[in-house]
Amino acid sequence: MKIAKKTLKQIIKEEIKSILSEQKEQGYRYVVNKFSLGGQHRVDIRVVEVKTSKIIASEGAMGTSEKEAFDKVRVKLAEKLSKLGLDLAKIPAAKQK
């Protein structure tokens, strides 16, 4: 029984180390929220610094289609990020769990 517990502890430690080292390397992530109601679509995007969980930039837009709303918010956010020296195209999406 002790061996199984020890192995589980080791597995958990390794997993935590892996997650922490992965977060250090990644720097920033973006999170997308979408909402549709009555033919209107809203898209919000937040860029988050992984290490601190600080929201670096956030934008939202509405449109008659999800694509239209996404295109609007992407342009706004890209402009805002370029002022901060970041490129939205190089920031990966956050993984859903």
Summary of the structure (lengths in Angstrom):
residues: 97
radius of gyration: 18.5
end to end distance: 31.0
largest distance: 60.2
contacts: 242
relative contact order: 0.16
helix: 47%
strand: 31%
